[in-house]
Amino acid sequence: MAKRKSAFAWSPLRQLMKDAGAEIVARDAVETLLYYLEERAKKLTENALTLAKHSKRKKITKGDMGLAIDMTG
């Protein structure tokens, strides 16, 4: 798998997986989770931005992000 620049740090995510009980974690498993989290974060941000624009604001607030999370479940 080709290395690519990630918005999230690899080691802390791997540690979270270990803390959740995964004693041995393959590199590609961490990469797959990283990709999923990045895509999910982008989609949530897009939804939060839509909410902010609807309120005639440029700044995304905690409330916007909370609503975006609630909307996507």
C-alpha positions in Angstrom: 0.0 0.0 0.0 1.4 3.4 -1.0 2.1 5.8 1.8 0.0 9.0 1.7 -0.2 12.0 3.9 -2.8 11.7 6.6 -4.7 14.3 8.6 -4.5 12.0 11.6 -1.5 10.6 13.4 -0.9 6.9 12.9 0.6 5.9 16.3 -2.2 7.4 18.5 -4.8 5.7 16.4 -3.0 2.4 16.7 -2.8 2.9 20.4 -6.6 3.6 20.5 -7.1 0.3 18.7 -4.9 -1.5 21.3 -6.7 0.2 24.1 -10.0 -1.2 22.7 -8.5 -4.7 23.0 -6.7 -5.3 19.7 -3.4 -6.7 20.9 -1.9 -7.1 17.4 -2.9 -4.5 14.7 -1.8 -4.7 11.1 -0.6 -1.6 9.4 -3.2 -1.8 6.7 -5.9 -2.1 9.3 -4.8 1.2 10.8 -4.6 2.8 7.3 -8.1 1.6 6.5 -9.4 3.2 9.8 -7.5 6.4 9.1 -9.1 6.7 5.6 -12.5 6.1 7.0 -12.1 8.7 9.8 -10.8 11.2 7.3 -13.7 10.7 5.0 -16.2 10.8 7.8 -14.6 14.1 9.2 -14.8 15.7 5.8 -18.5 14.8 5.4 -19.3 16.0 8.9 -17.5 19.3 8.2 -19.4 19.8 4.9 -22.7 19.3 6.7 -21.7 21.6 9.5 -20.6 24.3 7.0 -24.0 24.0 5.3 -25.7 24.6 8.7 -23.4 27.6 9.4 -24.1 29.1 5.9 -27.9 28.6 6.5 -27.5 30.7 9.6 -25.5 33.3 7.5 -22.3 32.6 9.3 -18.8 31.6 8.0 -17.6 30.1 11.2 -18.6 26.5 12.1 -19.6 26.4 15.8 -19.8 23.6 18.2 -23.5 23.6 17.7 -23.2 23.2 14.0 -20.8 20.2 14.4 -23.1 18.7 17.0 -26.1 19.0 14.7 -24.1 17.6 11.8 -23.2 14.6 13.9 -26.8 14.1 15.0 -28.0 14.3 11.4 -25.6 11.6 10.1 -26.0 9.4 13.1 
